[in-house]
Amino acid sequence: MKSLKIKLGASSYIQSKPFGNYYLPARFQYVILRDYFKKKKLHFTLPQGEPVFSKNSIKLRDVIDKLKKNSDLVLLSIYTLPNDRILLKDIVNLLIKKKIKTHFIFENLLAKSKNEYSKITKLLKLNKFLKK
């Protein structure tokens, strides 16, 4: 029998409102995350959900604050990151400081360095510009 080595120290985060071009009910987000955790051999725990009325990513910041250094954070998309430029910068700086590896499932990206987070930030800015 083959044993699976499960890596601990991973967290996830969902939104109950549209993000980017996506809107998925929480239960479908759970299914996608659970499947991804299984494929990556990460220990799955239920994700933290952002309240619909929240505009300042309270839960996302809370999840990041609770993560230990060199942990993993799994997000469905880069578009679950805040739209606010200052808030985005603060969150990205915290991810870099804590050396958090962030998985973005829909874009098939993994960010773990300042350079990789910078590319994601630029992509978000470009997308915001193109929507105008």
MARDO-818448 format. One record per residue (C-alpha): y, x, z. Coordinates in pm, whole numbers, plus 50000, padded with zeros to 5 digits. Layout:
YXZ;...
# end
This chain:
500005000050000;503385013749899;506045014450170;509675007850097;512235030050258;515105007150342;518525023050380;520635009250662;524415009350682;525264986150393;527464955450412;528584929450162;531464905550117;531964873049927;534824849949835;534774812149831;537484811249567;537704823349207;537824860949150;538724874348807;537114851048552;534374841448796;533764813549040;530414812249210;529474790649508;528584810849817;524854803349793;524674818649442;526614848949559;524034853149838;521184852249587;522814878349363;523564900949659;520084897349808;518514906549474;520814936849436;520064948849790;516344945949720;516614965949394;518674993249565;516414993049873;519284984550104;518914963850421;520324929150346;522414910450599;524374878950526;527764888150379;531104881150538;533034854150357;536784853150312;538394820150416;539694800850114;543234799750254;543404837250325;545694858050106;545494890350300;541764898650286;541234896250663;537424895950640;537274923850383;539354946350610;537174936450906;533984945250714;535414979250614;536624986350968;533124979951105;531385002350850;530425036950964;531395067650765;529305072550446;528085036350445;527725013350145;529804982650066;528484958649803;530904935749617;530124912749329;533094924549124;536164946649129;538084913749120;537084906049479;539514933449580;543004920849673;545554912949404;548434924649621;549324960449523;550134972549877;547084956150034;544854970349758;546245005249821;545625002150197;542044990350147;541245017149888;542715044150115;540525032050401;537435032650176;538245068250070;538975079650427;535655065750555;533785078850246;532425044050174;530375040049857;531385007149699;529014990049458;530504965449207;527564945449074;529044927348772;530724958548633;527754980848724;530075005748895;529755027349204;532925041949354;532695069649610;535475094149528;539245092249512;539075096449135;536595067549092;538675044349314;541765054349115;540065043448790;539195009648943;542755005049069;544125013048722;541694988448564;542884961048802;546534968948725;545854968048351;544044934848380;546914920148583;549384932348318;547354917448031;547224883248200;551034880148190;
# end
